[in-house]
Amino acid sequence: MTTSQTVILVNHDGMGHGPTELQHTLIAKYLQILLDDGKFPAAICFYGSGVKLVCEGSPVIEPLRALEAQGVLVIACSTCLNAYGLADKRRVGLAGGMGDIIEAQWRADKVITL
């Protein structure tokens, strides 16, 4: 297991561009490879439409829970959850403010935006 001081930012409901199904497939594979390889970021922060990935019906709830169980901090922007009407549908991670996301970024040695 390798835990780095890397923070991953997710600002879309998936990864890349294209049909939603493809974006969901890509983010699911990305998260699964992190788990399989035992390479864990310090945090994964979700904002914008990315917050949909931590909510009921998301195809990546289980890998996110598994990463969280390995000590990865999962933060969803509470402002974004509220804007999308998803505050009560969050199923993984914590609802944090922009200050929490900024704090995670400042502590990071590297920030990756998907």
C-alpha positions in Angstrom: 0.0 0.0 0.0 1.3 3.4 -1.0 -0.3 6.6 0.3 0.8 9.8 -1.3 0.2 13.4 -0.6 -1.7 13.6 -3.9 -5.1 15.1 -4.2 -7.5 14.1 -7.0 -10.1 16.7 -8.1 -13.2 15.4 -9.9 -15.4 18.2 -11.4 -17.5 16.2 -13.8 -20.0 13.4 -13.5 -17.4 10.9 -14.8 -14.0 11.1 -16.5 -13.2 12.6 -19.8 -15.7 13.7 -22.4 -18.2 11.7 -24.4 -21.3 9.8 -23.5 -22.1 9.5 -19.8 -21.8 5.7 -19.9 -18.2 6.0 -21.2 -17.3 8.7 -18.6 -18.7 6.4 -15.8 -16.8 3.4 -17.2 -13.5 5.4 -17.3 -13.9 6.8 -13.7 -14.8 3.3 -12.4 -11.7 1.8 -14.1 -9.5 4.6 -12.7 -10.7 4.1 -9.1 -10.5 0.3 -9.4 -6.9 0.5 -10.6 -6.0 2.7 -7.7 -7.5 0.1 -5.4 -5.9 -2.9 -7.2 -2.4 -1.2 -7.2 -2.7 -0.1 -3.6 -1.8 3.5 -4.6 -4.0 5.7 -2.5 -4.2 9.5 -2.8 -4.6 11.6 0.4 -7.9 12.8 -0.8 -10.4 12.8 -3.6 -12.5 16.0 -3.8 -15.7 16.3 -5.8 -17.2 19.5 -6.9 -19.5 20.8 -9.8 -21.3 17.9 -11.4 -18.7 15.6 -9.9 -20.7 15.5 -6.7 -23.1 13.2 -8.5 -20.5 10.4 -8.2 -20.8 10.3 -4.4 -24.6 10.1 -4.5 -27.3 7.4 -4.7 -27.2 5.7 -8.1 -23.6 6.4 -8.8 -21.7 3.6 -10.4 -18.6 4.2 -8.2 -20.0 4.2 -4.7 -18.3 0.9 -3.8 -14.8 1.7 -5.0 -15.1 5.1 -3.3 -16.1 3.4 0.0 -13.2 1.0 -0.4 -10.8 3.9 -0.9 -12.3 5.6 2.1 -11.8 2.4 4.1 -8.1 2.6 3.2 -7.8 6.1 4.7 -8.5 8.2 1.6 -10.4 11.4 2.5 -13.5 11.8 0.2 -14.9 15.3 0.2 -18.0 16.4 -1.7 -18.6 20.2 -2.0 -21.7 20.9 0.1 -22.6 24.0 -2.0 -22.6 21.8 -5.1 -24.6 19.0 -3.4 -27.2 21.7 -2.5 -27.2 23.2 -5.9 -28.0 19.9 -7.5 -30.6 19.0 -4.8 -28.4 16.0 -3.7 -27.6 16.9 -0.1 -29.7 14.0 1.2 -28.5 11.5 -1.5 -24.8 11.5 -0.6 -23.8 7.9 0.1 -20.0 8.2 0.6 -17.6 10.7 1.9 -18.2 13.9 3.8 -20.0 17.0 2.7 -17.4 19.7 3.1 -17.0 23.3 2.2 -14.7 24.9 -0.3 -12.3 25.6 2.6 -12.0 21.8 3.1 -11.1 21.3 -0.6 -8.6 24.2 -0.5 -7.0 22.8 2.7 -6.6 19.4 1.0 -5.0 21.1 -2.0 -2.5 23.1 0.1 -1.4 20.0 2.0 -0.9 18.1 -1.3 2.5 17.6 -3.0 0.5 17.1 -6.3 -3.0 17.8 -7.4 -4.5 15.9 -10.3 -7.8 17.1 -12.0 -9.7 14.4 -13.8 
